[in-house]
């Protein structure tokens, strides 16, 4: 018994015809029939009721069909996994990113990656750092790019730091706050605040600025375009990174708010992005290549800003 025989048997169960199944598998009908007969001889039982018009499986055939599906899929998954771990011209790349890096760094880097490795299948999810850490722990992704402060002291994770992303408050043109000659932090909290899920450090900063023990956003979503739409069409105040907003700020579609009494040290408002992996986990060649490319593109972007 071998996998080829099991594949032929599954084809027979799918097509319910020796002729059609043989054609689908690309062999002659006599050779296909001999393979099925050999499988039956190997197992010592009849697998197909040849007297029935639709070639129904016998009870033994039903058991073989169930296990054959598992074995054939397992062999395929094994081959795929080995290819993913050893080859860069095949396999898949699964990773995650936060909404801020998804706005610019990740799509720009991914376009370069796909030019270099066009045969690699890529799936990436955009979500907050909390959700991405769960996906990483469940082996659904190999790494993610997001605010990494929550993982820096955790021995289960390794961090590859990226350039910090300055954070800011922004609103629509014509917002009532823009008519004021001088804005204070107190003015912010007269309006709904909209942002992606914020790290505890930013949450603590907003609580301090508002004079509250804790702080919850009025509008929270991981879909950055939706947040921007809401800010453009309402009096909500947005919180994001300069990198994610550079183009709409430059075009005048959105306006940065400058507050006179912000604390001098606003590191907690900045996104401290990093590439997060699991300690001791062997990354695939595709993941390693993507990570190195992310670091390279991040460095070039930082140099361009500094210039």
N, C-alpha and C positions, 0 to 999 in steps of 0.2 A: 504493500500500500504506500502510495506517495501523494504529494500535494497535487500533482498533475491529475491523477485519477479522481481525487476529491473535487477538483475544479470542474472536470468533465461531468461528474455526477451532479454538481450544482447547476451546471448549464442544462443538463437534461431535465432537472426539476423545474427550471425556469421556462424552457421552451416546450416541454412535454412532447418532444419529437426527436428521434435519433438524427433525422436528416437535418432539421433546423439547428439543433444543438451542435452537431458536427460542423456545420457551416459557420456557426458563430465562433467556434473555437479554431477554425481554420485548418481542419484536418478532414480526411475522407471519412465517409460514414462507416465503412467496414473497420477502419482503425479505431474509430470512436467506440463502436460496439464492442470490439475486443477489449478495450480499456475498461468499459463498464463490467464486462463479464469477468475480467481479471480481478476487479475490485470485489465482485460478489464471491469469487472463488477464494480470495484472500480472507474474507470475513466469514465464509461458510454459510451464506444465506442469500436469498433473493431479495434484491432491493427495490425492484420495480414490478408492478403487476402488469405484465405485458398483454394480458387479456383485456385490460380496460382501454377504452379509446384514448383517454387522456394520460395514460401511463402513470397512474397514481402510485405513490410510494407505498411499499408494504410497511407494517409497523417497524420492522428493522430499518427500512429505508428512511423513515421519519427520524429515527434516532441518529442515523448516519448523517442525514441532512443537517440536523441541529449542530452536531459536533463538527461537521465539515465547514460550516459557516464560521464557527469560532476559530478553527485551525487555519483556514485560509486567510481570514482577517488578521489573525495573530501573526502569521508569516509576513503578510504585507506590512503590518505595523512595524515588525522587527526590521525589515529591510529599509523601510522609510526612516526609522529612528537611526539606524547605522549611517545611512546616507546623510541625514541631517547633522550627525556628529562629526563626520569625516570629510564631507564635500561642501564646497562653496558654490558649485554649479548646479546644485539640486537641493531638495529639502525645503524646509519652511523656517520662517523667523517669526516668533511670537513675542511681543513685548508690549509694554504699556507706557503711557505718558500722561502727565497732568495737563489741564487746559492751557496753562501759560506756555509751556514748551510746544504744545500742539499748534499754537498760533503761527510759529515761524521756524524755530530750530528744527523740530522733527520733520515737517514736510520738506524743508530745504535739504536736510541731510538724507532723507529717504529717497529723494529724486536722484541724488548722486549715487547712493547705494544701488538703486535699481539699474542705473546706467552701467555700473561695474558688474553687477550680478543679476542679469535680467531673468534668470531661470529660477531664482529663489522666490518661493511664494511667501508673501508677507501678510500678517494679520496683526494689527495693533489696536488696542482699546484706549480710549481717552476717558479718564475718570480721576477722582481725587486720590490723594496718597493713601488714605485709609483703605479704600476699596482695592487699590492696586497692590497693596501689601498682602491682602488676603489672596488675590489672584496669584501672586508670586509664591506664597506658601503652599498653594494647591497645585503648583507646577503648571498652571495655565499659561504663564508667561515666563520668560527667562530673566527679564530685568525690566525695570521701569525708570522713567525720568520724571522727577517731581521734586517738591520741597522735601529735603531729606533730613530735616532737623529731628524728626521723630525717631530716626533709626540710627543716629550717630553713636549712641551709647549702647546699642543692642548688639551683642556678639553674634547673633544669628544673621546679621546683615553686614555687607561690605558697601562702602560708599566711594564713588569716584566723583569728587567735587567738580562742579561746573561754575562758571562765572555767576556771581549773584545778580539777580534781576531787580533793578530798582522798582519799588512799588509806588503807586500814586492814587489819588482820588480824581475822578473825572465826571463830567456831566455833559448835557447837550448844550449847543449854542442857544442863547436866549433863556437859559435857566435863571430863575429869580436870584440865585446867589451871585450871579455875575454882575448884577446891578449894584451890588454893595461895594463901597470903596475899599473896605478891609474885611477879610474873612477870618473868623476864629474857628477853632475846632468845635466850639459849641454850636455853630451854625450847621454843621454837618448833620446833627442828629434831629433836626427839624424835618428831615426828609428820609424816605426809605433808603437803606443801603443795600446794594446788590453786588454779589460776588460769587465766585466759586467757593467751595468749602475752604475755610481759612484755618491755618495751623493754630495751635494754642497760643503761640507767641503773638500773633496778630490779634487774636481774640482778646488776649489780655491787654494789649495796647488800646484797642477800641473800648474796652471796659474802663480803663483808666481815663481815657479822653472824655467818655460820656459820664463819668462819675458813678458808674454802676459796679456792682460786685462781679457781674458776669455780663456777657453780651452775645446776643443772637442776631444774625442777619435777618432782615425782613424778606429778602429775596435771595435764594441760593439755588444755583444750578451749575452743572459741569459743562453745559453747552454755552460756550463763549459767545457765539453769534446771537443767541437769544438774549443774553444779558445785555449785549450792546444795543440790540433793538429796543429793549425796555428802557435803557438809559436815554436813547435818542428820542423816544416818543413819550417820555414821562418826566417827572421831576425827581426820579430816583438818582442817587449818587452811586457811581460804580467804583469798585476797587480792583485794580489789576496791576500788571507790570508795564513798564514803559515799552519793552520789546513787543508785547502783544498789541499795543495801541499806537505804535509809531506812525503807521500810515494814516489811520483816521484822525489822529491829532494833527499831522502835517497838512491834511486836506481841509481841516476845519470842521470835519464831521462831528468831532468830539472835542471837548476843551478840558485841559487839566486845571484842577482847582489848586490854588496856592493859598495856604493857610498860614497866618502870621505867627501863631503860637504853637506850632508843632514842636515836639521835643527835638533837640539838636541831634540826638542819636536815634535814627529811625531804622536801624538794622532789622528790627522785628517786622517792619512793613515790607521789607525786601523779600523776594523769593530766593531762598538759599537752595538752589537746585542742585541735584546730584543724580548720578546713575546708581541705582540701588540693585544689588544682586544678593543672592543667598551665600553665606559663608560655606566654603567647601563644595560648592556646586560647580560642576564642569560645564562651562558654556560651550555651545556649538560654535563652529567656525563662523557661521553667519552672524550669531550674536556678538562674537568678539570683533568681527569686522565692522558691524554697525556701531558698536560702542566706540571703537577707535575713530571712526568717522565723525561721530557726535562730538567727541573731544576736540578733534581737529576743526570742525566747523564752528564750535563754540569759541575756540581760541581765535580764529580768524575774525569772527564777529566782534569779539572784545577788542581786538587790535583796530578794527575799522572805527569803532566808537571812540577809542582813545585818540585816533588820528584826527 
